[in-house]
Amino acid sequence: MRPVHPTGPTRVGRAVAALLFVGVLGGCAGAPAPAASGGATGSAAPVSVDNCGTTVTVGAPPERLVTLNQGATEVALALGLESRMAGTAYLDDSVPEKWKAAYDSVPVLSKKYPTKENLLAARPDFLYASYSSAFTDKVAGTREELRGQGVPSYLSPFGCSDKSQVPPTTWHAAWGELNDVAKVFGVPERAAAIQRQQEQQLAQFTATAAGKGLKVLWFDSDTKTPFVGAGQGGPQLVLDAVGARNVFGDLPGSWQNVSWEKVVAADPDAIVVADADWDTAQSKIDYLENDPVLSKLTAVQRKAFVTVPFSESTPGVLLADGAARVSDGLGRLHPAS
């Protein structure tokens, strides 16, 4: 099963969180922050966005952002904020080549979640995460604590701990997150440009309909009870965009564990396989090809696999890249008439 992001080593609680605030203030006075990216408004007028049932307000565009998950990091890089990033952490797979140089310019605080001491050393003035597990006492502290100490934060709406605050998974909801972050950092025109580009891509995928007539399994992780794309998440958005049928599209939620018996009964024409550091695509393909029953699936017999990085399977700035990859892959795998 795709793991829930762990919450780093236990460290001192409220005392270190308080030191984080002191470090932010000291850093602002004692050392210059990175120059703002081109396009920042530079305005001191407060900006607010609604986020997971709370209001996030900044008096001016932040200058020392720390991102705590890959999805958040990639939104920041897509918006060209690397010169205002004081640190980043927690990759699930590789950062795309188009952002590699920008990513390499940002300090990596930790392979997984950083300790509070590492966050203190980075002197952040804003924290941004994709998963609520980042905002616990074992990592950065709760958002309420951070806000009380003068450190605002943003959590992907898809990661809200209160599930009633999680929006339906749509392309517009993904763009909503992008636009929220761009507003906070004073670069709304960049988010608008990305959204226009992705809207054009999606129109092209729909017109091409590379997946038309294909039954597709989206296999994320877990060989015991496979964790698959269901009817209300990123995989469904992608498969709808390319005209394919998700064999588990009738299941609720974004992801579900199913039985191999149901996979065999569905007998997909193609299988999209997620590739992550913690569960590689090749390990899943090897399992399918070496299992005496699963190796007889139509998709496995035809080697009809499309590998997609995990970061391109979740709602975010890279989901359109995932759609492009699936469109291209299914176009090559379409069964002969």
C-alpha positions in Angstrom: 0.0 0.0 0.0 1.1 3.5 -0.7 2.4 4.6 2.8 1.0 7.6 4.7 3.9 10.0 4.9 5.6 9.4 8.2 6.1 12.1 10.7 9.8 12.3 11.3 11.7 11.7 14.6 10.1 12.9 17.9 11.8 16.1 19.1 11.2 18.8 21.7 7.6 20.1 21.3 6.4 23.6 22.1 9.7 24.8 23.3 11.5 24.2 20.0 8.5 25.6 18.1 8.8 28.8 20.1 12.5 28.9 19.2 11.5 28.6 15.5 9.6 31.8 15.8 12.6 33.5 17.6 14.8 32.2 14.8 12.6 33.7 12.2 12.7 37.1 13.8 16.4 36.9 14.4 17.0 35.8 10.8 15.0 38.7 9.5 17.2 41.1 11.4 20.6 39.4 11.2 20.9 38.1 7.7 19.6 39.1 4.3 16.8 37.1 2.8 17.0 35.9 -0.8 15.9 38.5 -3.3 12.3 38.2 -4.4 11.6 36.4 -7.7 10.9 38.6 -10.6 7.2 39.4 -10.9 6.6 39.8 -7.1 4.4 42.7 -6.3 6.6 43.9 -3.4 3.4 45.3 -1.9 3.0 45.4 1.9 -0.7 45.2 1.6 -2.0 42.1 3.4 -3.2 39.2 1.3 -5.5 36.4 2.6 -6.6 33.1 1.2 -9.0 30.5 2.7 -7.3 27.2 3.3 -8.7 24.1 5.0 -11.2 26.0 7.1 -8.8 28.7 8.2 -7.6 32.1 6.8 -4.0 32.4 5.8 -2.8 36.1 5.9 0.6 37.5 4.9 1.5 41.2 5.2 3.9 40.9 2.3 5.0 38.1 -0.1 7.1 35.7 2.0 10.9 35.6 1.4 11.9 32.4 3.2 9.6 29.6 2.1 10.1 26.0 3.2 8.2 23.3 1.4 7.6 20.0 3.2 6.4 17.6 0.5 7.2 17.1 -3.2 3.8 18.4 -4.4 4.3 21.7 -2.6 7.9 22.0 -3.8 6.8 21.5 -7.4 4.1 24.2 -7.1 6.7 26.6 -5.8 9.1 25.7 -8.6 6.4 26.0 -11.3 5.7 29.5 -10.0 9.4 30.4 -10.2 9.9 30.9 -6.4 13.2 29.1 -6.0 15.1 32.3 -5.0 12.6 32.8 -2.2 12.9 29.2 -0.9 14.9 28.7 2.3 14.6 24.9 2.1 12.7 21.9 0.9 12.1 18.3 2.0 10.5 14.9 1.2 10.6 13.7 -2.4 8.5 10.7 -3.6 10.3 10.5 -6.9 12.6 12.6 -9.1 11.9 16.3 -9.7 11.2 16.8 -13.4 14.1 17.9 -15.6 12.4 21.2 -16.4 12.8 22.2 -12.8 16.0 20.4 -11.8 18.3 23.4 -12.0 15.9 25.4 -9.9 15.4 22.6 -7.4 19.2 22.1 -7.1 19.5 25.8 -6.1 17.3 25.2 -3.0 18.8 23.7 0.2 17.4 20.2 1.0 16.7 20.1 4.7 16.0 16.4 4.9 15.3 13.3 2.7 12.0 12.9 4.5 10.5 15.3 7.0 13.0 17.6 8.8 13.4 17.9 12.5 12.3 21.1 14.2 15.9 21.9 14.7 16.5 21.8 10.9 13.5 24.0 10.3 14.8 26.5 12.9 18.1 26.6 11.1 16.4 27.5 7.8 14.6 30.5 9.4 11.3 30.1 7.4 8.7 32.8 7.2 6.2 30.5 5.5 5.6 26.8 5.5 3.8 24.9 2.7 2.9 21.2 2.7 0.9 18.7 0.7 -0.1 16.4 3.6 -1.4 17.2 7.1 1.2 14.9 8.6 3.7 17.8 8.1 1.8 19.9 10.6 2.2 17.7 13.8 4.2 18.1 16.9 6.7 15.6 15.5 7.5 17.8 12.5 6.7 21.5 12.2 4.1 21.8 14.9 0.4 22.4 14.4 -0.7 25.2 12.1 -2.4 26.9 15.0 0.8 26.9 17.0 2.8 28.2 14.1 0.2 31.0 13.4 0.4 32.1 17.0 4.2 32.4 16.7 4.0 34.5 13.5 4.7 31.7 11.0 1.9 31.4 8.4 1.4 28.1 6.6 -0.5 26.6 3.7 -1.8 23.0 3.3 -2.9 21.6 0.0 -6.7 21.5 0.1 -6.5 17.9 -0.9 -4.6 17.2 2.3 -6.9 18.9 4.8 -7.2 16.9 8.0 -10.9 17.8 8.2 -12.2 15.8 5.3 -15.3 18.0 5.0 -12.9 20.7 3.9 -11.4 18.6 1.1 -12.7 19.8 -2.3 -13.9 17.4 -5.0 -11.0 16.3 -7.1 -11.2 18.4 -10.2 -8.8 20.2 -12.5 -10.2 23.5 -11.3 -9.5 22.5 -7.6 -5.9 21.7 -8.5 -5.6 25.1 -10.2 -7.2 26.6 -7.2 -4.3 25.5 -5.0 -1.8 26.9 -7.6 -3.7 30.2 -7.7 -3.8 30.4 -3.8 0.0 30.0 -3.5 0.6 32.5 -6.4 -1.6 35.1 -4.6 0.3 34.7 -1.4 3.6 35.2 -3.1 2.5 38.0 -5.4 2.8 36.2 -8.7 -0.8 35.5 -9.8 0.0 36.0 -13.5 2.3 33.0 -13.4 -0.5 30.7 -12.1 -2.9 32.1 -14.7 -0.4 31.3 -17.4 0.1 27.7 -16.2 -3.6 27.2 -16.0 -4.1 28.4 -19.6 -1.4 26.1 -20.8 -2.9 23.1 -19.1 -6.4 23.8 -20.3 -5.0 23.8 -23.8 -3.2 20.5 -23.2 -6.4 18.9 -21.8 -8.4 20.1 -24.8 -5.8 18.4 -27.0 -5.9 15.1 -25.0 -9.7 15.1 -25.2 -9.6 15.6 -29.0 -7.0 12.9 -29.5 -8.8 10.4 -27.1 -5.8 8.1 -27.1 -7.5 5.8 -24.6 -10.8 5.4 -26.4 -12.0 1.8 -26.1 -9.4 0.8 -23.6 -10.0 -0.6 -20.1 -7.3 0.6 -17.8 -6.1 -0.4 -14.3 -4.2 2.3 -12.4 -1.9 0.3 -10.1 -0.4 2.5 -7.3 1.1 0.1 -4.8 0.8 -3.1 -2.7 1.0 -6.6 -4.1 -1.1 -8.2 -1.4 -4.3 -6.1 -1.8 -3.5 -3.8 -4.7 -4.0 -0.1 -4.1 -5.7 1.3 -7.2 -7.0 4.5 -8.7 -10.7 4.8 -7.9 -13.4 7.0 -9.3 -12.8 10.4 -7.6 -9.1 11.1 -7.7 -6.2 12.1 -9.9 -6.1 8.8 -11.9 -9.8 9.2 -12.8 -9.2 12.8 -14.0 -6.3 11.6 -16.2 -8.2 8.6 -17.6 -11.3 10.8 -18.3 -9.1 13.3 -20.1 -7.6 10.7 -22.5 -10.9 8.9 -23.1 -10.1 5.6 -21.3 -12.3 3.6 -18.9 -11.0 3.1 -15.4 -11.8 -0.5 -14.5 -12.4 0.6 -10.9 -14.0 3.9 -11.7 -17.2 2.8 -10.0 -15.5 2.8 -6.6 -15.8 5.8 -4.3 -12.8 8.0 -3.2 -9.5 8.6 -4.9 -7.9 5.3 -4.1 -9.0 1.9 -2.9 -7.6 -1.5 -2.0 -9.1 -4.2 -4.1 -8.6 -8.0 -4.5 -6.6 -9.6 -7.3 -9.7 -11.6 -8.1 -11.4 -8.4 -9.1 -8.5 -7.3 -11.2 -8.6 -10.7 -13.0 -12.3 -10.3 -13.6 -11.8 -6.8 -15.0 -8.9 -8.1 -17.3 -7.6 -4.6 -18.2 -6.3 -3.8 -21.7 -3.5 -1.7 -20.2 -2.1 -1.0 -16.7 -0.8 2.4 -15.5 1.9 1.7 -13.0 3.0 4.4 -10.4 6.7 4.8 -9.9 7.8 6.0 -6.5 11.0 5.8 -4.4 9.1 3.7 -1.9 7.5 1.4 -4.4 9.0 1.3 -7.9 7.1 0.6 -11.1 9.5 -2.1 -12.1 8.9 -4.0 -8.8 5.2 -4.1 -9.6 5.7 -5.1 -13.2 8.0 -7.9 -12.1 5.3 -9.1 -9.7 2.6 -9.1 -12.4 4.8 -10.9 -14.9 6.0 -13.6 -12.5 2.6 -14.4 -10.9 1.1 -17.5 -12.5 -2.4 -16.0 -12.7 -1.7 -12.3 -13.2 0.8 -13.0 -15.9 -2.2 -14.2 -18.0 -3.9 -10.8 -17.9 -4.4 -9.3 -21.3 -2.4 -6.2 -20.4 0.5 -8.3 -18.9 0.6 -10.6 -21.9 0.8 -7.6 -24.2 3.3 -5.8 -21.9 0.8 -2.9 -22.1 2.3 -0.9 -19.2 2.5 2.9 -18.9 4.8 4.1 -16.1 3.9 7.3 -14.4 5.8 9.0 -11.6 3.8 9.1 -8.4 4.0 12.9 -8.4 2.1 12.9 -11.7 -0.8 10.9 -10.3 -2.0 13.2 -7.6 -3.9 16.4 -8.0 -1.4 19.2 -8.5 0.7 21.1 -10.9 2.1 17.9 -12.5 -1.2 16.1 -13.1 -1.4 17.4 -16.6 2.1 16.0 -17.3 0.7 12.6 -16.1 -2.1 13.0 -18.5 0.3 13.7 -21.3 2.4 10.6 -20.4 -0.7 8.4 -20.3 -2.1 9.8 -23.5 1.2 9.0 -25.3 1.5 5.6 -23.7 -2.1 4.5 -24.5 -1.8 5.8 -28.0 1.1 3.4 -28.6 -0.7 0.5 -26.8 -4.1 0.8 -28.5 -5.2 -2.7 -29.5 -5.2 -3.5 -33.2 -8.6 -3.3 -34.8 
